[in-house]
Amino acid sequence: MALKCQPTASHFIDGEYIEDTDGKIIECIYPATGEKIAKLHSATPKIIEMALESAKHAQKSWAKLSGTERGRILRKASDIIRERNRELSVLETYDTGKPLQETLYVDATSAADALEYFGGLAGSITGEHIPLGEDWAYTKRIPIGLCVGIGAWNYPTQIACWKGAPALACGNSMVFKPSEMTPLCALKIAEILIEAGAPKGIYNVIQGYGDVGAKLVSDPRVDKVSLTGSAETGKKVYSSAALGMKNVTMELGGKSPLIIFDDADIENAVSGAMLANMYSTGQVCSNGTRVFVQSSIKEVFLKRFIERATKIIIGDPMDEETQFGPMVSEKQRDIVMSFIEKGKAEGATLAFGGNIIESSGWFIEPTVFSDVTDEMTIAKEEIFGPVMSVFDFENEDEVIARANDTDLGLAGGVFTNDIKRAHRVVDQLEAGTCFINSYNDAPVEVPFGGIKGSGVGRENSKAAIEHFSQLKTVYVRMGNVDSPY
Ligand code: NAD
């Protein structure tokens, strides 16, 4: 299949597309139909070497530009992305299977937001002056150096920019490795950055499976690693980075709670639960998949959720009416189906969906379990698919304890009309990102990331600047040196 804006080779290094057919084959498959849309090659040692050397070399002069000069290029790239939003959204839909109705509004646009926001901040990345009587000190925020970004498959364009934009704004260079499941979109970002005037080599993209990611992480030339992926991969990458004393940002998985109290606006709570479980066919790290509903409203909540879930338009992701696409891959569909089977076997009530939708793609139905108890597998493990588990609860203290009873801590939400309770509850939730009467909003101005097993560091907002730069302190003595020797 010829895509309108398909990248022309597997890798983008030092300002140009490059191929090395000796690398392992990566088949790119359109999840909605199972069609092969591109054949790429995993990076060979030669490609990895080229990418790292080019980025190492480019970083020095990139860091010497003023922040405003760097920012101007990022903002230009943002403008180009917005102009090409439709074709980039179509590519994202081919890469992931997510409906165009989503990708037109969420993917290239959030990438553009990140480039615009960090481009705007780049000129304001400064240190401070610290008066010490006659003497004084100052700090500078300096780049970390050569950064590696490794992406998951659910938001390939967004992840490429959530990592790339703050890294470049701070004067770093980046070698980005997309997920092997969604290799196409990041290549377009690299191409657009060059078109916007970025120097060659400051943002290289190479393809590969986990072994390529592992080689990048352990390379001594690399100063920082930012991973978006599963908690399991996070542990491997974090420990490998630790051996080289590298900086890390870890954006990992979640099993987040969404708590709905009996005074909540039911329609809003249902909307929140829909967004927290069905958007992107449930393939969102921060999803609120453990939905705790106060017993007195459980039946009405479930009834209304199912009425609305019945109307979700499932089908061809390229049709802008479609609201719900396939899973990203056959493997992910099978993983999700095995969780659904476990839910049934362990005694949860299948309240809605639960089946594969017969087609050439990897569609499954939006699925709801009720009567889920805390020890069930579907209550404990990240499913990463459109499977919502509904739990009953009686009171606030009980639900907070149960919501926090997980090793993960990415997100959490509460629906209530009691303003004091809303803040009291989120205050106690062990999660990096919380929502009150909403779910899954992630504007670039706001820090995003997890605590506990869900990660280290933050993406987006001014917080990301701290994670892509480091402080240098300079002490200045104005008088004589008072030495006892
Ligand atoms: P994954 O962990 O399987 O893979 C993520 C990336 O890591 C891929 O590019 C993969 O090739 C690479 N990788 C695998 N093994 C590696 C190794 N040993 N060294 C270096 N790199 C390696 O995750 P996935 O299946 O692509 O994505 C789904 C997971 O990502 C879910 O757990 C989801 O919650 C998480 N996620 C988190 C966020 C967040 O911001 N917190 C966002 C999206 C997805």
Residues whose N, C-alpha, C, O or C-beta is under 5 A from the ligand:
A	BS01	NAD	I150 G151 A152 W153 K177 P178 S179 E180 G208 Y209 G210 G213 A214 T228 G229 S230 A231 T233 K236 V237 E251 L252 G253 G254 C285 S454
